[in-house]
Amino acid sequence: MAQQPPPVRRVVTGNDAAGRAHIIEDAPTRAVRTVAARPGYRVSNLWATFDTPAPIDDPDRIGEVSGVLPPRRGTVVRIIDYPPEPRDPAERERMQRAAFAALFPDATHHPTGGPHPGMHETDTVDYAIVIAGEIYAVMDEGETLLKAGDVLIQRGTNHAWSNRSDDYCRIAFVLIDGRR
């Protein structure tokens, strides 16, 4: 059985009153979300900005973010651990529906509108960086296998993530508010 990766460590820097840089936090992120109906699936939200350009001294506001979308004119960075998905199509669809309903109700979910029940789209530009494992990026037309070190630039297209391996895949996402 695949072993879930350890919690995500978040290190935050800042400047003190004298303007000297230092580490102000070094701990596992507290903004972690899971779904009981999709065991092993873990979303670790790390940081959010609420404007562009972003004030560099803004406090931690990740607790104000819910769903998949970043704040208007903002960004969000998160790491998602994808367990191996079930081979049974009905079970895979059940898990996808549960995850979207619980964590990402703000995404446009197209469960029957494509080749995978996790098909969805957002009005964002996303940088998806595979940290560990492998995963398929599934599009309406075609798919590609991404491995550790690969980066996908997601530009508001309908897509899904499919972990067909026997191990976890960990992906870092930076979502930037976008417009069509």
C-alpha positions in Angstrom: 0.0 0.0 0.0 1.2 3.5 -0.8 2.5 5.6 2.1 1.2 9.1 2.4 3.8 11.8 2.2 4.6 13.7 5.4 2.8 17.0 6.3 4.0 20.0 4.3 6.5 22.2 6.2 5.9 26.0 5.7 8.7 28.4 6.3 7.8 32.1 6.3 10.2 35.0 6.4 9.8 38.6 7.4 11.6 41.8 8.5 11.9 42.9 12.1 11.5 46.5 13.3 15.1 47.2 12.3 14.5 45.9 8.8 16.6 42.7 9.3 15.3 39.5 7.7 14.5 36.5 9.8 12.4 33.4 9.9 9.1 34.2 11.6 7.5 30.7 11.2 8.8 27.2 10.6 6.1 24.5 11.1 3.7 22.3 9.2 0.9 24.3 7.6 -2.2 24.4 9.7 -4.6 25.0 6.7 -5.0 21.3 5.7 -8.2 19.9 4.2 -9.2 16.3 3.6 -12.2 14.4 2.4 -13.3 11.3 4.3 -14.8 9.9 1.0 -11.4 10.1 -0.7 -8.9 8.6 1.7 -5.4 10.0 1.4 -6.3 13.0 -0.6 -4.9 16.0 1.2 -4.9 19.7 0.3 -2.3 21.9 2.2 -3.0 25.6 1.7 0.2 27.6 2.3 -0.3 31.3 1.5 -2.5 33.7 -0.3 -2.2 37.2 -1.6 -5.2 39.5 -1.8 -4.1 42.1 -4.3 -1.7 42.7 -7.2 0.9 44.0 -6.6 1.0 42.1 -3.3 2.0 44.0 -0.2 5.1 42.1 0.9 4.4 42.6 4.6 0.8 41.3 4.5 0.0 38.9 7.4 -0.9 35.3 6.9 -4.4 35.3 5.4 -4.6 31.7 4.1 -7.4 31.0 6.6 -9.6 33.4 4.7 -9.4 31.3 1.5 -12.0 28.6 0.9 -12.5 26.5 -2.2 -10.1 26.3 -5.1 -10.1 29.9 -6.3 -7.6 32.5 -5.2 -9.0 35.9 -4.0 -10.0 38.4 -6.6 -6.8 39.9 -8.0 -4.8 37.6 -5.7 -3.0 34.3 -5.6 -3.0 31.1 -3.6 -0.2 28.5 -3.2 -1.1 24.9 -2.1 0.2 21.4 -2.2 -2.1 18.5 -3.0 -1.3 14.9 -2.3 -3.0 12.6 -4.8 -3.4 9.0 -3.7 -3.6 6.3 -6.3 -7.1 6.5 -7.8 -9.4 3.5 -7.7 -9.4 1.3 -10.8 -13.2 1.0 -10.6 -14.8 3.8 -12.6 -17.9 4.1 -10.4 -15.7 4.4 -7.2 -13.5 6.9 -9.0 -16.5 9.0 -9.9 -18.0 8.8 -6.4 -14.7 10.0 -4.9 -14.3 12.9 -7.4 -17.8 14.1 -6.7 -17.2 14.0 -2.9 -14.0 15.9 -3.2 -15.4 18.7 -5.4 -18.5 19.0 -3.2 -16.5 19.3 0.0 -13.4 21.3 -1.1 -13.9 23.0 -4.4 -17.6 24.0 -4.9 -16.3 27.2 -6.6 -14.7 25.3 -9.5 -16.8 24.5 -12.6 -17.0 20.7 -12.3 -17.8 18.7 -15.4 -18.1 15.2 -14.1 -19.7 13.8 -17.2 -18.3 16.4 -19.6 -15.1 14.7 -20.5 -12.8 11.7 -20.3 -12.4 11.7 -16.5 -14.9 12.4 -13.6 -12.6 15.0 -12.1 -12.9 17.3 -15.2 -13.1 21.0 -14.0 -12.0 24.5 -14.9 -11.3 27.7 -13.2 -10.7 31.3 -14.3 -7.1 31.2 -13.2 -3.6 30.8 -14.6 -2.0 27.9 -12.6 1.6 26.7 -12.3 1.5 23.0 -11.4 4.9 21.7 -10.3 5.1 17.9 -9.7 7.2 17.4 -6.6 7.1 13.6 -6.3 5.4 10.7 -8.1 3.7 10.9 -11.4 0.2 11.9 -12.6 -1.7 12.3 -15.9 -2.9 15.7 -16.9 -6.2 14.9 -18.7 -7.6 17.4 -21.2 -10.8 17.2 -23.3 -8.5 16.1 -26.1 -5.5 14.1 -25.0 -3.5 13.7 -21.9 0.2 13.6 -20.8 2.1 11.9 -18.1 3.9 14.3 -15.7 6.7 13.2 -13.5 8.6 14.8 -10.6 10.2 18.0 -11.8 7.7 18.6 -14.6 5.7 21.8 -14.7 2.3 22.3 -16.3 1.0 25.8 -17.1 -2.8 25.5 -16.8 -4.6 28.4 -18.5 -8.3 28.1 -17.6 -8.9 24.9 -19.6 -11.1 22.0 -18.7 -8.9 19.3 -17.1 -8.5 16.6 -14.5 -5.7 14.9 -12.6 -5.4 11.1 -12.8 -3.0 9.2 -10.6 -2.8 5.7 -12.1 0.3 4.7 -10.3 0.6 2.7 -7.1 2.1 5.6 -5.1 1.2 9.1 -4.1 1.8 12.1 -6.3 2.5 15.5 -4.7 2.0 18.7 -6.7 2.6 22.3 -5.8 0.1 24.7 -7.3 0.3 28.5 -7.6 -3.1 29.8 -8.7 -3.4 33.3 -10.1 -6.7 35.1 -10.5 -7.5 35.4 -14.2 -10.1 36.7 -16.6 -11.5 35.3 -19.8 
